Amino acid sequence: MSAITCPKCGRPVEAVPGEPVNFCTRCGCPVTSEAVRERIVDLMLQGIRDDMRKAVERLEREQPETYNRLAAILR
């Protein structure tokens, strides 16, 4: 098992054997694996895409003239 290094202070994180490491024991910074970071980014991007899609649908429904002008620019 490799030592976990804190992304903030750069020091090795002390861990109790068999227990998950969630925070640096020195500075308190959250310590997450690369897989968890990637999942967080994926979820955030999915949320942004959903919000943008809903905003465009609302614009098309509530302000069709504005939507049509923007759509014409993007074509």
Beta strands, then each sheet from edge to edge (+ up, - down):
end
